Amino acid sequence: ITAAATPNVLIWSPNKIMVPVTISGTATGTGVTSISYRVTDEYKKIQPAGTAPVGTDGRFSFVVRLEAYRNGNDMDGRSYTILVTAKDSLGRIVTTTVIVRVPHDQQ
C-alpha cells in the first residue's frame, strides 16, 4: 500500500482554519475490498476516522479536514499521523502512515 498527502505541510498561517487534505494512493493485493483511515493528532484534538472507496485497480482517495494551528511554543510544529489500512478478499491487512505537519514558521 502506498499513500501520500496533498498538501503534506498545511498552508501558512496557523490560523485555526480547517484545511482539506487529500490522501491518495494504491493498495495492491488479492482484490482489495476496503480502505479505512484514522487520524492521530499530537495535540489530541482532531481525530477523524472513516472509510474510503477503493477502485478495482486498488486506487483510493479521500479528504480529511485538519486544523491549521500549532502552539506557539511547539518549535517542531504540529503533527498529524494518518494511518491507512487496506484489507483484501483473503482477509489480509496492510497499513501505511502519512504525516502532515503544521510548521512552527515559514522557513
C-alpha positions as CSV (number, residue, x, y, z in Angstrom):
1,I,0.0,0.0,0.0
2,T,1.2,3.5,-0.8
3,A,-0.3,6.8,0.2
4,A,0.6,10.5,0.1
5,A,-1.0,13.7,1.3
6,T,-1.6,16.9,-0.7
7,P,-0.6,19.2,0.9
8,N,1.7,17.4,3.2
9,V,2.5,20.6,5.1
10,L,-0.6,22.7,5.9
11,I,-0.7,26.1,4.4
12,W,0.5,29.1,6.3
13,S,-0.7,30.7,8.5
14,P,-1.6,28.7,11.6
15,N,-5.0,30.5,11.9
16,K,-7.2,27.6,13.2
17,I,-8.9,27.1,9.8
18,M,-9.9,23.6,8.9
19,V,-7.9,22.7,5.8
20,P,-8.9,19.9,3.4
21,V,-6.1,17.5,2.9
22,T,-6.4,14.8,0.2
23,I,-4.9,11.4,0.9
24,S,-4.5,9.2,-2.2
25,G,-2.7,6.0,-3.0
26,T,-2.8,2.5,-4.3
27,A,-3.4,-0.8,-2.5
28,T,-2.5,-3.9,-4.4
29,G,-3.2,-7.5,-3.4
30,T,-5.8,-10.2,-4.0
31,G,-8.9,-8.0,-4.5
32,V,-8.5,-5.1,-2.1
33,T,-12.0,-4.8,-0.6
34,S,-11.8,-1.9,1.8
35,I,-9.7,1.1,2.8
36,S,-10.1,2.7,6.3
37,Y,-8.2,5.5,7.9
38,R,-7.6,7.1,11.3
39,V,-6.0,10.4,12.1
40,T,-3.9,10.8,15.3
41,D,-3.2,14.4,16.3
42,E,-0.3,15.0,18.7
43,Y,-2.5,17.6,20.5
44,K,-5.3,15.0,20.8
45,K,-7.9,17.4,19.4
46,I,-8.6,16.4,15.7
47,Q,-9.0,12.6,15.3
48,P,-11.3,11.8,12.3
49,A,-11.7,8.2,11.1
50,G,-13.6,6.6,8.3
51,T,-13.6,4.5,5.2
52,A,-12.9,5.3,1.6
53,P,-13.9,3.7,-1.7
54,V,-11.3,1.6,-3.5
55,G,-11.3,1.1,-7.2
56,T,-10.9,-2.2,-8.9
57,D,-7.3,-1.2,-9.7
58,G,-6.6,-0.6,-6.0
59,R,-6.6,3.2,-6.2
60,F,-8.2,5.3,-3.5
61,S,-8.6,8.9,-2.4
62,F,-10.3,10.7,0.4
63,V,-10.2,14.1,2.1
64,V,-9.7,14.8,5.8
65,R,-10.1,18.2,7.3
66,L,-7.2,19.2,9.6
67,E,-6.8,22.3,11.7
68,A,-4.1,24.7,10.5
69,Y,-2.9,25.5,14.0
70,R,0.1,24.8,16.3
71,N,1.0,26.0,19.8
72,G,3.4,29.0,19.6
73,N,6.0,27.2,21.8
74,D,5.9,24.0,19.8
75,M,9.2,24.5,17.9
76,D,8.8,21.5,15.6
77,G,5.2,22.3,14.8
78,R,2.1,20.2,15.0
79,S,2.0,16.7,13.5
80,Y,-0.9,14.7,12.3
81,T,-0.4,11.0,11.5
82,I,-2.9,9.3,9.2
83,L,-3.0,5.6,9.4
84,V,-4.3,4.0,6.2
85,T,-5.4,0.3,6.3
86,A,-6.2,-1.9,3.3
87,K,-8.0,-5.3,3.6
88,D,-8.1,-7.8,0.8
89,S,-10.5,-10.5,-0.1
90,L,-8.4,-13.1,1.8
91,G,-8.7,-11.0,5.0
92,R,-5.1,-9.8,4.9
93,I,-4.5,-6.4,6.3
94,V,-1.7,-3.9,5.4
95,T,-1.1,-0.4,6.7
96,T,0.9,2.7,5.9
97,T,1.1,6.1,7.5
98,V,1.2,9.6,6.2
99,I,2.5,12.5,8.2
100,V,1.0,16.0,7.7
101,R,2.6,19.0,9.6
102,V,1.7,22.5,10.6
103,P,5.1,24.1,10.8
104,H,6.2,26.5,13.5
105,D,7.3,29.1,11.0
106,Q,7.6,29.5,7.2
107,Q,11.3,28.6,7.0
